[in-house]
Amino acid sequence: MKTPQTADHNKLPNRRQEPRLAMHFPSLLIQPKKEVYTTVVNLSENGIGFLSAIKISKDEDVLISFECVKSYRLPSIDLKVHVRTCHEVDSEYYIGGNITSKPLNYTKFFKFIELGTDA
């Protein structure tokens, strides 16, 4: 399976305002009438990239939820995301967006992973 870091992805224009850290952990896309398992593949303080089985429209607002699986000190994190891009990668969709609303526990979590410390 291709990941967003493959040559195909590198041909796309990079509109990110800050570098993202590579990740790979399970998450959940929550929409009004459905929930879809997803995988977070990169994060920054204000941006996120994830893989999804369903296509999401550009400019849609979604909720991504995940747990800090390496730590029991932080509860699950729910991020409101404004979708900026959605393109097909093999049999999934790579979705990238801006985090529009984040709880304090996300800020703490991101600082832990940015410093290379287990959260």
Secondary structure, DSSP 8 states (H G I E B T S, - for coil): ---TTSHHHHTS----SS--EEEEEEEEEEETTEEEEEEEEEE-SSEEEEEESS---TT-EEEEEE--TT-SSS--EEEEEEEEEEEEETTEEEEEEEEEE--HHHHHHHHHHHTT---
